Amino acid sequence: MKTLQYIFLLALLILSICVQAIDRNALGNGLLLGKITDATTGEMLPGVNIYIPDLQVGTITDSNGSYRLNNIPTGKQLVQVSYVGYETIVFTLVVGIETHQDFSLSHSAREINEVVITGLAQAAEKNKTPTPIALISKQELLQSSSVNAIEAITKLPGLSSVTTGAAISKPIIRGLGYNRVVVVNDGIRQEGQQWGDEHGIEIDAYSLNRVEVIKGPASLAYGSDAMAGVINMISAPTLPDGTIAGSVMANYQTNNGLIGQSTNIAKNNNGYIWNLRLSNKMAHAYQNKYDGYVYNSGFREDAFSGIVGVNRSWGYSHLHFGAYHLKPGIVEGERDDVTGKFIKMVVLPDNSAGEAVATHSDMLSYTPKTPFQQIYHYKLALNSNISVGGGFLKTTVGYQQNRRQEFANVLEPNSYELYFLLNTINYDARYVFPEWNGVSITVGANGMSQTSQNKGPEVLVPEYNLLDIGGFSMLKRSFGKLDISGGIRFDSRHQRGEELFLDENEQPTSPFNPNATERFHAFTSTFSGVSGSIGATYQLSNRLYTKLNLSRGFRAPNIGELGSNGVHEGTLRYEMGDPNLKSETSLQFDYSLGYSSEHVAAEVNLFSNSVSNFIFLRKLTTSSGADSLHDGNTAFKFVSGDANLTGGEVTVDIHPHPLDWIHFQNSFSYVEGTLRNQPDSMHHLPFIPAPRFQSEVRFNGEKIGRLLHNAYVSFGVEILLAQDKFYAAYGTESRTPGYTLLNMGIGSDIRLGKRTICSVYITANNLADVAYQNHLSRLKYADTNNATGRTGVYNMGRNVDFKLVFPLNF
């Protein structure tokens, strides 16, 4: 904690020095003001949002439809104007000392124009970016049910997750996951030991305001590990100057008794901003029709986060900070041989460890039982965007500490057996040159320094040090309806694994000890690679557009793949790495064709991805074909081969005229992953999601009576087809039957006059209480229930989610 305090004080000092230095030499103050009206009636519109994404500043129109943005950098800016029930306007203009700009908004059943920032030098319209990008808004997050941050976004086509019970989810983008997906939060990549199966993402789901997902290699901007894509979790923008506001949210779920709350308050006083959030949630065991309550699947989560900073005419500088704690139970799925009921570890009268059938009170306990994890994640990130020489200098410096402990001894429940301590320093600096003859150029460098230590008596991977550095250049050129962009990057990763020798008592010892056995062999690896992309978008008409993109990704093997040698608790596997593995490279081709109008929107995204040296876990067998066992656990080893992934997503969103209050949304996503030159049982890649079809009809009402505003009712169906294409060799995977889930939602804002008292959201998932196993659920491979003959643990049954959000306006 002392290290964290020192870095926090250092970041505050840097922030203070930067603010004072730049304030004394502040650039010309820009002013943007005007009025916003209804394009049909000419009526002034109050409450319209005006936002400049690159500066993270915005405001809303007053009761007369007027707006005013002070102290913004002069020069070209991308402005977004949005209002519920109207078409969003995205407009690039040159802001001077005093610039008047009025806007007229047209009624629309959907938002046609959307702005994205992920993987780009500057904010841009989604339809003009060649890479496939999916979005999910704050409202969509509130109107869906989830247990954690990753589950909140997996309804997006092309996204899924590897799960370990309800509390732990790892993102999968088009069949690729783990270290191939970079998760960005508060401007820095999340580093919490993503190599582990049961290592989730340490982010508070209640803090998310918007999520952007790049589906495809994004190594150009983010370096190694972004070979599958990027998930950018974005917090709320700063408030308009002179305002203070917040919210209180309460959350309850019926299936697992989840109780959650989140309180937020923020202020902007003359450009000095702060924002604080405190969240917590707890849940007991979840249940389904076949298993009943699933023992030890509950969890507790606490999170505190905030922002302090300044917005000025030279740009902004924001310090993000956060502390996150998660205590999930580890579901092992062991059952009584006769009754099939879940069993638990207990202390017997003679003070030895034993087993007993889990009771009903165990299932309803909000305190996870042994075995369980304790995860602590601390984060500091200083983000700045400074106007320099007519362009912008964007910098990020971050520090993260991840503490992951596992407790598995019922005789000593407070003594950890595994303890990984990971410290990471992230850095990013890029300069966006002023646009010249329609050409935008960005150059930059980013990377990280990482140190991991083993603090527990049991070990799985060696202690290691890692240093990443990468430099890149990106270019964009517009030719009217044609936008071309691309770039090139070089990365280098240096990784050193430390040796470890154990004595006869499994304690660390000197290699010169005659009774020593070598657990980890020291190794030093350097991986380097070139990545890049070239793509184009063309606006065929005002409503029809097409995209084409070719990208090359790069990923260095992670510490688990290189150095594992031990039992991976919670996975029931003995894992072995290979320090001779080579880095993965990919070549992906993307094509999109989209149509967007006031009443119909449709898009087809197709991709083909060729991966060299694809790394995966393979089960080992003996010469007789039986499972190879190490320390009583099935042995797996990391191996590699060449792979192909192909597929795509189709989305259709219909708002039939004149019934604009009806929304009919549909999507289909498919991916097939294969290994080249392999027999049938090894032909398909492991952990490939099943084909998925989603359909939802939604009925909206802007105003119902005096109290209800922005009301909606939705009915949805989610169909997952059988996954018959799986990695069958050595019994690694098995076929997963298809299933259909029915969902429903209802909600509304409750207002008195112009004041919103609260917002209500009720979501029901799996209404028919279907018992199913998702192909990406790791609990699918738990023990067989001898009483029923069913193998593994099933996913959550019917669940009704209630949310109440109370705005705080001062």
MIDREN-296701 format. One line per 4 residues: number of its first residue (from 1); their letters; for each residue y, x, z of C-alpha. Coordinates in steps of 0.02 Angstrom, whole numbers, plus 50000, padded with zeros to 5 digits. Example, Ala and Ser with C-alpha at 12.3 -4.5 7.8 and 13.67 -1.06 7.14 Angstrom:
1> AS> 49775,50615,50390; 49947,50684,50357
This chain:
1> MKTL> 50000,50000,50000; 50119,50147,50030; 50102,50199,49848; 50145,50022,49795
5> QYIF> 50298,50020,49908; 50361,50187,49841; 50343,50130,49660; 50428,49964,49701
9> LLAL> 50578,50056,49777; 50583,50177,49630; 50584,50032,49505; 50726,49948,49600
13> LILS> 50824,50112,49599; 50797,50134,49411; 50849,49954,49382; 51007,49976,49486
17> ICVQ> 51056,50138,49399; 51028,50063,49226; 51129,49908,49267; 51276,50008,49336
21> AIDR> 51273,50133,49193; 51264,50005,49055; 51384,49881,49139; 51519,50016,49139
25> NALG> 51495,50036,48953; 51454,49856,48910; 51452,49813,48726; 51555,49675,48649
29> NGLL> 51521,49508,48733; 51457,49380,48610; 51487,49194,48632; 51387,49057,48548
33> LGKI> 51441,48876,48569; 51432,48711,48480; 51367,48532,48482; 51199,48454,48443
37> TDAT> 51183,48280,48369; 51054,48159,48303; 51044,48184,48114; 51024,47996,48083
41> TGEM> 51144,47916,48206; 51266,48058,48239; 51242,48027,48425; 51269,48174,48542
45> LPGV> 51105,48235,48619; 51105,48292,48802; 50967,48402,48874; 50927,48495,48711
49> NIYI> 50855,48671,48736; 50941,48816,48648; 50844,48978,48668; 50855,49156,48601
53> PDLQ> 50677,49226,48621; 50719,49410,48596; 50848,49404,48735; 50752,49285,48848
57> VGTI> 50908,49182,48876; 50947,49001,48843; 51039,48846,48897; 51037,48656,48878
61> TDSN> 51168,48537,48809; 51274,48438,48932; 51302,48250,48933; 51419,48269,48783
65> GSYR> 51291,48365,48680; 51388,48528,48699; 51312,48699,48737; 51380,48870,48776
69> LNNI> 51292,49040,48784; 51398,49179,48859; 51375,49367,48868; 51249,49389,48728
73> PTGK> 51243,49543,48615; 51340,49528,48454; 51239,49539,48293; 51096,49446,48210
77> QLVQ> 50995,49333,48326; 50850,49212,48303; 50894,49047,48388; 50772,48907,48429
81> VSYV> 50834,48729,48459; 50704,48606,48527; 50703,48430,48599; 50561,48310,48635
85> GYET> 50535,48190,48489; 50636,48295,48367; 50597,48430,48242; 50622,48605,48311
89> IVFT> 50752,48709,48219; 50731,48897,48201; 50890,48977,48136; 50946,49158,48113
93> LVVG> 51133,49186,48130; 51257,49325,48163; 51337,49307,48335; 51515,49370,48348
97> IETH> 51645,49375,48485; 51655,49185,48471; 51535,49094,48356; 51534,48905,48333
101> QDFS> 51370,48831,48272; 51327,48646,48272; 51151,48579,48245; 51084,48410,48188
105> LSHS> 50908,48365,48241; 50792,48248,48146; 50660,48138,48226; 50485,48208,48209
109> AREI> 50316,48162,48283; 50275,48346,48304; 50353,48517,48318; 50348,48588,48142
113> NEVV> 50433,48755,48173; 50363,48869,48309; 50424,49040,48362; 50306,49180,48416
117> ITGL> 50338,49351,48493; 50164,49427,48518; 50125,49583,48417; 50293,49579,48330
121> AQAA> 50447,49688,48341; 50556,49533,48351; 50529,49347,48370; 50483,49259,48209
125> EKNK> 50425,49091,48143; 50237,49069,48160; 50218,49017,47979; 50300,49180,47924
129> TPTP> 50184,49297,48018; 50031,49356,47919; 49917,49373,48071; 49833,49212,48135
133> IALI> 49920,49159,48295; 49877,49009,48405; 49994,48934,48535; 49978,48828,48690
137> SKQE> 50131,48759,48780; 50168,48723,48963; 50148,48536,48931; 49978,48562,48852
141> LLQS> 49924,48669,48999; 49975,48532,49121; 49885,48400,49019; 49718,48493,49024
145> SSVN> 49598,48531,49165; 49546,48708,49209; 49491,48814,49356; 49567,48981,49302
149> AIEA> 49691,49054,49177; 49563,49091,49041; 49481,48920,49047; 49655,48844,49026
153> ITKL> 49666,48910,48847; 49487,48901,48782; 49516,48735,48694; 49613,48831,48562
157> PGLS> 49507,48848,48403; 49426,49019,48393; 49435,49049,48581; 49295,49037,48708
161> SVTT> 49242,49127,48867; 49096,49213,48950; 49080,49129,49120; 48996,49168,49285
165> GAAI> 49009,49003,49377; 49175,48912,49389; 49286,49052,49455; 49255,49195,49334
169> SKPI> 49294,49185,49147; 49316,49322,49017; 49402,49282,48851; 49311,49288,48685
173> IRGL> 49409,49286,48520; 49305,49248,48366; 49147,49316,48446; 49222,49475,48520
177> GYNR> 49266,49500,48703; 49270,49617,48852; 49377,49772,48815; 49401,49713,48636
181> VVVV> 49527,49583,48697; 49693,49637,48773; 49772,49515,48896; 49960,49539,48916
185> NDGI> 50057,49468,49063; 50235,49507,49116; 50251,49622,48965; 50107,49739,49010
189> RQEG> 49921,49736,48971; 49816,49675,49116; 49703,49813,49182; 49573,49749,49306
193> QQWG> 49413,49834,49249; 49374,49718,49105; 49212,49811,49066; 49116,49710,49197
197> DEHG> 49028,49545,49159; 49085,49461,49320; 49259,49539,49319; 49383,49401,49279
201> IEID> 49568,49405,49236; 49682,49418,49388; 49821,49299,49334; 49886,49142,49418
205> AYSL> 49855,48996,49299; 49994,48895,49380; 50123,49028,49330; 50092,49011,49142
209> NRVE> 50231,48935,49039; 50163,48975,48867; 50017,49070,48791; 50011,49154,48621
213> VIKG> 49847,49218,48548; 49828,49340,48404; 49658,49311,48323; 49613,49476,48241
217> PASL> 49644,49663,48262; 49810,49696,48350; 49786,49882,48379; 49945,49916,48281
221> AYGS> 50057,49856,48424; 49940,49870,48574; 49824,50016,48538; 49641,50034,48582
225> DAMA> 49553,49881,48652; 49652,49756,48548; 49521,49757,48411; 49477,49572,48434
229> GVIN> 49652,49512,48471; 49783,49485,48606; 49812,49347,48733; 49994,49350,48788
233> MISA> 50025,49247,48945; 50211,49215,48955; 50307,49160,49110; 50452,49038,49107
237> PTLP> 50617,49093,49026; 50768,49126,49135; 50875,48977,49185; 51045,48942,49107
241> DGTI> 51189,49030,49193; 51250,48945,49351; 51092,48845,49388; 50957,48843,49521
245> AGSV> 50797,48744,49499; 50613,48743,49539; 50458,48637,49559; 50316,48595,49676
249> MANY> 50144,48557,49604; 49991,48485,49691; 49819,48489,49609; 49650,48412,49655
253> QTNN> 49482,48407,49564; 49340,48291,49610; 49189,48393,49555; 49215,48548,49661
257> GLIG> 49345,48479,49782; 49475,48601,49714; 49638,48593,49811; 49784,48688,49737
261> QSTN> 49972,48700,49753; 50110,48802,49674; 50292,48813,49726; 50425,48891,49615
265> IAKN> 50612,48917,49633; 50730,49013,49518; 50916,49048,49499; 51039,49122,49374
269> NNGY> 51208,49169,49447; 51324,49250,49320; 51178,49335,49235; 51093,49395,49394
273> IWNL> 50925,49308,49392; 50778,49287,49510; 50620,49182,49506; 50488,49165,49643
277> RLSN> 50319,49078,49642; 50186,49054,49776; 50017,48979,49728; 49848,48953,49808
281> KMAH> 49689,48857,49772; 49518,48839,49848; 49358,48753,49792; 49184,48723,49861
285> AYQN> 49025,48726,49756; 49031,48633,49590; 48896,48509,49543; 48800,48440,49394
289> KYDG> 48664,48311,49363; 48518,48432,49359; 48561,48561,49493; 48660,48454,49613
293> YVYN> 48783,48569,49701; 48770,48750,49640; 48761,48857,49795; 48899,48986,49822
297> SGFR> 49000,48939,49667; 49158,48907,49769; 49309,49021,49781; 49480,49048,49860
301> EDAF> 49633,49112,49765; 49808,49161,49822; 49950,49227,49715; 50131,49277,49739
305> SGIV> 50243,49329,49594; 50425,49347,49552; 50562,49416,49440; 50730,49495,49481
309> GVNR> 50849,49559,49349; 51006,49545,49247; 51056,49467,49080; 51209,49547,49002
313> SWGY> 51296,49570,48836; 51197,49731,48813; 51031,49640,48835; 50924,49618,48989
317> SHLH> 50823,49712,49120; 50693,49617,49222; 50579,49679,49360; 50417,49578,49375
321> FGAY> 50311,49594,49531; 50153,49508,49591; 50009,49508,49713; 49846,49417,49676
325> HLKP> 49692,49389,49784; 49528,49306,49732; 49373,49282,49840; 49233,49207,49733
329> GIVE> 49055,49179,49786; 48921,49261,49678; 48795,49136,49610; 48622,49216,49605
333> GERD> 48528,49054,49569; 48377,49091,49679; 48276,48936,49726; 48140,48879,49842
337> DVTG> 47972,48887,49749; 47917,48713,49805; 48072,48605,49811; 48179,48696,49682
341> KFIK> 48328,48692,49800; 48448,48838,49809; 48415,48964,49946; 48535,49069,50047
345> MVVL> 48527,49232,50142; 48521,49213,50332; 48504,49320,50488; 48336,49287,50572
349> PDNS> 48313,49282,50763; 48249,49461,50761; 48413,49514,50676; 48328,49547,50511
353> AGEA> 48379,49472,50342; 48288,49318,50279; 48305,49165,50171; 48328,48978,50202
357> VATH> 48365,48824,50099; 48553,48797,50077; 48617,48643,50169; 48738,48509,50112
361> SDML> 48872,48579,50228; 48848,48750,50144; 48886,48670,49976; 49046,48587,50039
365> SYTP> 49112,48742,50127; 49273,48816,50060; 49221,48989,50123; 49111,49085,49999
369> KTPF> 48949,49149,50072; 48860,49316,50051; 48857,49385,49917; 49040,49373,49871
373> QQIY> 49183,49475,49799; 49357,49519,49860; 49480,49558,49720; 49658,49616,49752
377> HYKL> 49778,49650,49609; 49956,49715,49630; 50078,49734,49488; 50254,49796,49451
381> ALNS> 50331,49793,49277; 50508,49837,49225; 50552,49763,49055; 50715,49802,48968
385> NISV> 50792,49760,48800; 50955,49854,48769; 51069,49843,48619; 51093,50020,48553
389> GGGF> 51170,50075,48388; 51160,49903,48313; 50974,49890,48352; 50874,49860,48510
393> LKTT> 50783,49981,48625; 50639,49891,48712; 50553,49978,48857; 50417,49932,48981
397> VGYQ> 50356,50034,49128; 50221,49959,49237; 50107,49999,49382; 49948,49905,49429
401> QNRR> 49822,49928,49568; 49656,49836,49562; 49539,49833,49712; 49369,49756,49681
405> QEFA> 49246,49743,49825; 49074,49665,49831; 48986,49610,49991; 48799,49580,49984
409> NVLE> 48728,49622,50156; 48708,49468,50265; 48678,49580,50417; 48848,49662,50391
413> PNSY> 48948,49528,50299; 49114,49620,50316; 49050,49787,50250; 49073,49812,50064
417> ELYF> 48938,49891,49960; 49034,49913,49798; 49219,49957,49798; 49311,50004,49639
421> LLNT> 49491,50063,49660; 49587,50070,49496; 49766,50131,49475; 49854,50110,49308
425> INYD> 50025,50161,49243; 50077,50076,49081; 50221,50128,48969; 50296,50062,48808
429> ARYV> 50453,50111,48714; 50505,50048,48543; 50665,50045,48443; 50705,49903,48324
433> FPEW> 50824,49971,48192; 50964,49860,48130; 50912,49764,47975; 50961,49849,47812
437> NGVS> 50950,49759,47644; 50824,49637,47716; 50713,49777,47786; 50668,49782,47972
441> ITVG> 50591,49942,48041; 50521,49973,48215; 50452,50136,48286; 50377,50161,48456
445> ANGM> 50247,50235,48573; 50143,50162,48713; 49990,50197,48817; 49928,50213,48995
449> SQTS> 49865,50331,49128; 49719,50272,49234; 49621,50334,49383; 49466,50249,49456
453> QNKG> 49379,50291,49619; 49218,50232,49701; 49249,50190,49884; 49085,50102,49922
457> PEVL> 48910,50167,49962; 48839,50091,49802; 48899,50147,49631; 48878,50085,49453
461> VPEY> 48999,50191,49352; 49067,50365,49388; 49242,50399,49450; 49352,50436,49301
465> NLLD> 49524,50481,49235; 49594,50410,49073; 49748,50450,48971; 49802,50345,48821
469> IGGF> 49943,50383,48701; 49985,50305,48535; 50129,50304,48413; 50165,50173,48281
473> SMLK> 50286,50114,48149; 50306,49935,48086; 50403,49869,47937; 50451,49696,47876
477> RSFG> 50537,49644,47715; 50588,49471,47657; 50603,49422,47475; 50659,49242,47486
481> KLDI> 50500,49141,47509; 50393,49298,47522; 50381,49397,47685; 50286,49562,47687
485> SGGI> 50248,49658,47846; 50135,49798,47903; 50124,49964,47989; 50020,50113,48042
489> RFDS> 49971,50187,48209; 49881,50337,48282; 49793,50330,48452; 49713,50460,48562
493> RHQR> 49614,50425,48721; 49555,50562,48837; 49426,50510,48968; 49339,50617,49099
497> GEEL> 49193,50555,49203; 49157,50645,49367; 48984,50705,49418; 48897,50633,49571
501> FLDE> 48748,50701,49669; 48660,50602,49806; 48551,50662,49950; 48391,50581,50013
505> NEQP> 48496,50451,50105; 48590,50402,49947; 48748,50487,50013; 48861,50600,49907
509> TSPF> 48813,50783,49924; 48837,50953,49845; 48745,50991,49682; 48678,51147,49771
513> NPNA> 48584,51040,49897; 48398,51067,49858; 48364,50883,49892; 48506,50821,49783
517> TERF> 48478,50704,49637; 48604,50684,49498; 48670,50506,49483; 48811,50540,49359
521> HAFT> 48827,50686,49241; 49004,50747,49213; 49072,50716,49039; 49235,50732,48945
525> STFS> 49269,50627,48790; 49416,50617,48673; 49428,50474,48551; 49560,50459,48416
529> GVSG> 49587,50340,48274; 49706,50268,48146; 49740,50082,48140; 49859,49975,48042
533> SIGA> 49889,49817,47944; 49970,49750,47787; 50002,49566,47760; 50109,49437,47675
537> TYQL> 50160,49255,47691; 50225,49147,47551; 50311,48978,47568; 50240,48884,47419
541> SNRL> 50355,48739,47460; 50449,48668,47608; 50283,48602,47673; 50149,48718,47603
545> YTKL> 50123,48901,47649; 49990,49034,47631; 49951,49197,47722; 49851,49353,47683
549> NLSR> 49819,49499,47800; 49713,49656,47801; 49700,49751,47965; 49606,49899,48037
553> GFRA> 49563,49903,48222; 49509,50042,48339; 49424,50041,48510; 49364,50184,48618
557> PNIG> 49207,50151,48724; 49244,50099,48903; 49179,50182,49061; 49036,50057,49080
561> ELGS> 48973,50093,48904; 48989,50280,48927; 48934,50310,49105; 48843,50162,49187
565> NGVH> 48691,50206,49290; 48648,50077,49421; 48620,49896,49468; 48763,49785,49411
569> EGTL> 48774,49664,49557; 48791,49483,49504; 48713,49515,49334; 48536,49552,49396
573> RYEM> 48533,49702,49277; 48510,49889,49290; 48634,49959,49163; 48633,50129,49079
577> GDPN> 48774,50200,48976; 48776,50331,48840; 48914,50465,48841; 48874,50503,48658
581> LKSE> 48933,50333,48594; 49065,50338,48457; 49223,50235,48448; 49220,50067,48361
585> TSLQ> 49323,50036,48205; 49346,49873,48113; 49414,49812,47947; 49463,49628,47947
589> FDYS> 49522,49516,47807; 49615,49354,47851; 49670,49214,47738; 49764,49055,47788
593> LGYS> 49825,48902,47696; 49933,48778,47789; 50024,48616,47763; 50155,48548,47881
597> SEHV> 50257,48390,47868; 50329,48261,47985; 50166,48162,47993; 50027,48281,47941
601> AAEV> 49989,48462,47984; 49834,48555,47929; 49782,48737,47923; 49628,48832,47865
605> NLFS> 49600,49007,47934; 49459,49113,47862; 49410,49290,47913; 49284,49427,47877
609> NSVS> 49269,49571,48000; 49165,49728,47974; 49139,49833,48132; 49068,50009,48131
613> NFIF> 48980,50075,48287; 48980,49904,48371; 48927,49931,48554; 48817,49807,48645
617> LRKL> 48687,49794,48785; 48504,49794,48736; 48361,49753,48854; 48232,49892,48872
621> TTSS> 48045,49865,48867; 47890,49965,48908; 47762,50022,48779; 47663,49863,48817
625> GADS> 47813,49752,48780; 47850,49705,48961; 48025,49716,49036; 48071,49891,49091
629> LHDG> 48120,49887,49275; 48233,50002,49375; 48256,49971,49562; 48171,49803,49537
633> NTAF> 48296,49745,49404; 48275,49727,49217; 48346,49879,49129; 48477,49870,48991
637> KFVS> 48558,50010,48892; 48717,50018,48789; 48678,50051,48606; 48776,50034,48444
641> GDAN> 48756,49978,48265; 48859,49914,48119; 48907,49731,48127; 48986,49593,48024
645> LTGG> 49077,49441,48091; 49131,49300,47977; 49198,49125,48005; 49358,49032,48031
649> EVTV> 49449,48882,48101; 49509,48718,48026; 49640,48609,48110; 49706,48439,48056
653> DIHP> 49841,48347,48153; 49888,48172,48092; 50031,48060,48148; 50015,47908,48033
657> HPLD> 50178,47830,47977; 50248,47714,48040; 50136,47729,48196; 50218,47891,48254
661> WIHF> 50160,47858,48431; 49980,47893,48377; 49920,48073,48366; 49750,48115,48292
665> QNSF> 49705,48298,48318; 49548,48382,48252; 49481,48559,48244; 49323,48652,48196
669> SYVE> 49285,48833,48234; 49139,48940,48178; 49089,49122,48190; 48930,49213,48142
673> GTLR> 48897,49389,48201; 48760,49498,48127; 48697,49676,48140; 48667,49764,47975
677> NQPD> 48496,49832,47925; 48403,49756,48073; 48245,49648,48087; 48261,49460,48117
681> SMHH> 48252,49470,48307; 48396,49596,48308; 48494,49524,48163; 48618,49419,48263
685> LPFI> 48746,49486,48386; 48735,49433,48570; 48864,49318,48652; 48921,49231,48493
689> PAPR> 48993,49057,48532; 48913,48904,48455; 49004,48807,48316; 49127,48685,48398
693> FQSE> 49209,48525,48339; 49351,48446,48440; 49437,48280,48409; 49568,48188,48509
697> VRFN> 49670,48030,48484; 49828,48018,48586; 49947,47873,48613; 50124,47920,48663
701> GEKI> 50264,47814,48734; 50439,47883,48752; 50487,47747,48875; 50384,47609,48958
705> GRLL> 50485,47498,49072; 50616,47577,49182; 50509,47707,49268; 50388,47783,49143
709> HNAY> 50449,47911,49016; 50351,48026,48899; 50191,47933,48943; 50026,47967,48853
713> VSFG> 49843,47915,48850; 49713,48023,48762; 49529,48008,48718; 49434,48160,48659
717> VEIL> 49263,48221,48607; 49201,48401,48608; 49042,48436,48510; 48954,48604,48520
721> LAQD> 48813,48627,48397; 48651,48714,48443; 48662,48904,48441; 48507,48954,48342
725> KFYA> 48577,49122,48290; 48554,49233,48442; 48497,49408,48487; 48313,49372,48519
729> AYGT> 48247,49551,48529; 48177,49604,48698; 48214,49431,48769; 48400,49472,48780
733> ESRT> 48456,49296,48730; 48379,49125,48698; 48421,48971,48595; 48550,48852,48669
737> PGYT> 48539,48665,48628; 48694,48572,48569; 48787,48445,48674; 48932,48323,48668
741> LLNM> 49067,48301,48801; 49185,48152,48816; 49357,48179,48891; 49508,48073,48936
745> GIGS> 49686,48100,48995; 49834,47998,49054; 50005,48045,49119; 50191,48011,49127
749> DIRL> 50358,48064,49196; 50424,47946,49330; 50612,47928,49325; 50747,47839,49420
753> GKRT> 50895,47830,49302; 50913,48002,49224; 50825,48091,49366; 50640,48137,49355
757> ICSV> 50557,48103,49523; 50389,48177,49475; 50264,48199,49333; 50085,48137,49346
761> YITA> 49937,48208,49247; 49758,48143,49262; 49621,48224,49158; 49437,48176,49156
765> NNLA> 49314,48301,49080; 49132,48265,49038; 49149,48079,49071; 48964,48046,49032
769> DVAY> 48912,48179,49160; 48809,48272,49030; 48700,48413,49098; 48722,48561,48981
773> QNHL> 48722,48750,48971; 48854,48839,48870; 48784,48981,48765; 48909,49101,48845
777> SRLK> 48866,49055,49024; 48783,49202,49111; 48704,49081,49236; 48597,49015,49093
781> YADT> 48480,49162,49128; 48459,49136,49316; 48289,49096,49395; 48177,48954,49337
785> NNAT> 48172,48798,49444; 47985,48779,49474; 48006,48599,49531; 48080,48546,49363
789> GRTG> 48032,48685,49244; 48214,48712,49194; 48279,48889,49179; 48449,48943,49239
793> VYNM> 48599,48852,49312; 48694,48716,49219; 48881,48699,49192; 48999,48582,49284
797> GRNV> 48968,48395,49274; 49097,48255,49273; 49265,48314,49341; 49428,48220,49365
801> DFKL> 49585,48326,49384; 49744,48260,49466; 49912,48350,49454; 50079,48299,49529
805> VFPL> 50234,48400,49484; 50396,48372,49580; 50550,48454,49501; 50679,48532,49615
809> NF> 50856,48521,49547; 51008,48581,49644
